[in-house]
Amino acid sequence: MSKLFTGKDSWNGGYFNLLLSFKTLSNKEFKNVINYMWKMPCFNGPFGYDNLEPINQKKIKIKIPDKIDKGIINYGTVKLSNNKIAPCKFYAYFIDDENKMDCFINISIPFGALEELKIFPIGSYPFGNKINHKKWIEELSNFMFKISKIIFDFYKFKKGLMGLIIGDDYNFLSENNYQIPKDRWLSYLINKNGKLKYYPQNVFSGHFS
């Protein structure tokens, strides 16, 4: 049986992310969104530990911290579009302001596991030209975009980023007048008047190459 959580590189090598930014969420809305995401058929979780295989632990209930600037980290598995199973991590972070939350929810799939489980030929960052990265990035991006659309239909987030997110990439989430670049090492999601606009990644070598 494949080791999903406890392989040598299960949680190593960086992550392919779907990072969503929500305007404000009450405690109840926040919990509803997280629970809705975990109930999607492609996900199995949430679990509380990343060092025990899913089969060896019970699912947990989502608990909202009562202190400002606290985050929630849960673990699970995701069934990808090629029907292969990979580990994933949900990280939700919020800032509590009079019981309203500026909230970020990140679904992360570790590159190390994708390589170790032979799901995709990841190689190593910054993803040079030795491997055809375009194929697996587009396949994974299309899958994560479908997830984002389902979430958007349930609760309309403001913005989203998809891919390997580093450094200044995060500025997109906080700047109102951020210009979507012509050459994109990431995919961008924007709520425009209640409709989800998608700007897919179109550069497939690393940020530094």
Order of alpha helices (4+ residues) and beta strands (2+ residues): beta-alpha-beta-beta-beta-beta-alpha-alpha-beta-alpha-beta-beta
